[in-house]
Amino acid sequence: MREEKVFAIRFSGLYPLYLKKAVSKGRTQDELDQVIRWLTGYDADGLQRQVASDNDLETFFAQAPAYHPDAALVRGVVCGVRVEDVEHPLMRKIRTLDKLVDELAKGKAMDKILRR
């Protein structure tokens, strides 16, 4: 998929897919929200406003209050792409979020997901 199409994906459409993936693997919505808030700096209300909005991923990340500096520690492969090798800054943020959700769904401990 071309980058422009990925950037135009609505966060409100992606969030339920992340939630379904997490819940189907025994995780909770609170855990998913914690991971997203850690990465982006949104508080609970801010995240829910994003879920309720029509914002695309580009806007979702542009409006993020504080992208976590430890996000650079997220490494590995998601969707056949090595996260640390992604050059485009926005695409790397998107892939980082995907990787964190994958780690959550795979049962990784929250402390490890949040790079503590």
N, C-alpha and C positions, 0 to 999 in steps of 0.2 A: 504494500500500500504506500502511495506517495505521501511524503511528509505533510503536504498541505491538507490532505484528507484526514490524516491522523490528528492534526492540530485542530481541525474543525469538529471533531467528535464532541458531542455535548457531555459534560461531566454528569449531568442528571441522567443520561442514558447509560453511562459507564458504571456509575456507583451501584445500581442494583445488580449488575453482573459481578462486581467485586464482592458484594454482600452475599449473593447466592453461592459464590465459590467458597467464601469463608465459612458460611453457615453449614454448607453441605459437608464440610470437613471438620465440623464440631467446634468451630470458633464462633464468637459472638459479634454482634454489630458494634458493641462497645469497644472490642479489641480492634476491629477494622477502623473505627473512627479514631481510636488512639494512634494507630499507625499513620493514618492520613494527617492527623493534626500534628504529630511529631515532625513529619516531613515538611509540612507547609506552614506551620505556625498558626493556622486557623484555630480559634477557640470553638467550643461546641456549637454556639449560635452561628458563628461565621460559616462553619462547615455545613450546617443545615440550610443556611441561606444559599450556599453554592449548590447544594443538592436540589433545592427548590427552583433555582434559576435556570435560565436557558444558556448559561455561559458555556463556551467551548473550552477545550483543554488549554488553549493559549491564554484565554482570559482567566481561567481558574488559577493557573500558575502565576500569571502577571499580577493578580490581585492577592496572592498569598502573602500574608503579613511578614513571614520570616522563614525562608527556605533554610532548613537545618544544615549547619556547616558539616555535620558528620554524615550527611548524605553521600559525600565523596567516598565514604568507607564501604558503601554498598557495591558489591562486586558479584559477578557470576553471570550466568546465561539465563535469559528469559526470551521466549519465542525465537530461539535459535540465534539470538544476538547477545554478545557479551556487553553488559551494561557499561563497563569502564572504557570500552572502545568507541562508544557513540560520541561523535564529535559535535553534532548540533546541540546546543545547550537545552533547548526546549524538549527535543526528542530524548535527551538523556534524562531529564526530569520525569518524563512520562515513563520511560523504561525503568527508572528507579522505583517509581510507584508500583509498576507492575511486579517488579522483583520482590518488593516488600509484601505485597498481597500474596504472591506465591509462597514466600517464606511463612507467612501466617497460615495459609491453607495447608502447608506441609507439616504443621505442628511445631514449628520452631518456637523456642521460648521467647517471650516478649522482650526480656532483657537483651537477648541476642539480636532480635529484629531491630530494636531501637539503639543498637550499637553501644550498650552501656558496659 
